[in-house]
Amino acid sequence: MLTNRLNLVVLSSLTTHVLSLAVKRAEPDRSNVVEFAKITDPTQECAPYWYPPSDNYPQFPTTWGVANIVAGDTAAQNKWNEIKGKIPNTPPKGVNGDFSNVQYDNSKDPDCWWTATGCVTPKLAGIAPDVARIPEPLSVGYGFDDGPNCSHNAFYDYMVQKNQKATMFFIGSNVINWPLQAQRALYDGHEICAHSWSHSSMTSLSSEQAFAEIYYTVQAIKSVAGVTVTCWRPPYGDTDDRIRAIVNALGLSTVLWQYDSDDWKGGAQVDTNYKTFIGQAKGGEFSKQGTIYLQHEIDEFTMGKAMEYYPSMKDAFKYMVPVAVALNKTHPYAEAEVEFPTFDEYISGTVRKPLPDSALSYLGLTATPPSSASSSPSNSATGASTSTSTTASSGASPSSPPSSSPVSTPTAPATPTSTRAATNTVPPSTPTQPSKPKPGKTMQSFINWLIGGLKRWGF
Ligand SMILES: [Zn+2]
């Protein structure tokens, strides 16, 4: 009898312990982008997680290392073999973005090196000029570099609340590390462009490395989000005709900027930069042609500044639009079924087109979210527009992926001796590569321990 009572006490205390541990170990739902978008704790957003469909991804270079063609990747090797004959045989410039020893004649600028002269029109035939401004007056091309940042839910929620879309220039390494965060950009109706694999200065790399940096970033976005991007922005703006030729051969256009918030530097100067830019807009600087402003989703500071100054920018500019919308590029991805609104549609309130079922299916979702053209209030609750009506098909594996304007010279070109590129190395929020914990492993081992314990205690 005493033994039975003791067993009961032990069982009772064990159960309490189990319950308290279970509560402590409750993990947010990271099964799909809709559930992930509901996470509001930045620490939980940035906790490494394993995304099951990633098991089916092709091999990628080591994250945050300079990309090279992965050994045995015949698709990448064949693509490089196919295009390398079209790439100018000019040597790389400088070392890791340090151009202080580069002998370069700015006045002649033999191959349109943006870093040296700010030029945006390639001298190589057959390549379109970079986009650094947008044609529509009183407009700004709204976009953010260096994402997906792991803790961007609050910022993306803010844009949902404002019915605002933007262009996201994603780093391949971030896309692989944070797949659900990357998917959120597509799901929310933002435009996704590439921004290299490791955020290196591209003109310092060999042509094959530059190819791999861009190729694998495009592949990463395609593997994670199911869309093939057709635009990119070079880190630090560092591009020349050799890099443009590689980009062009991969079917991408180059998007630069005209004004720079320098938000990644932090400090009071960032406020000055925002206020100056907004003041220029109010002063009529863009009354004849719109512009593009460089901002980042690197960290809480830069995203916070974007939200802080959003109302003022909205007030200063008549229209704030993604770059694709500004250019009336209604099919920004190779998958033609994914559509974007025209500029006129956007400013009339249709800020996005619904994602096709094929795209939703790729994200492991089964229901079509309503177009935010209707500005449905349900869009603003969690950032993921249909958190109640969109359901995830559990355990979904990826299905098949859903099948310029002239610009002027940026006003503040860097010089070849600038150390700007060298100082902004890996973005400050660079995560270490997360391990891939198997979901449920912790809880399963805990249950096994519990069962073993019960058996040991004679139950
Ligand atoms: Zn960047």
Residues whose N, C-alpha, C, O or C-beta is under 5 A from the ligand:
A	BS01	ZN	D145 D146 P235 Y236
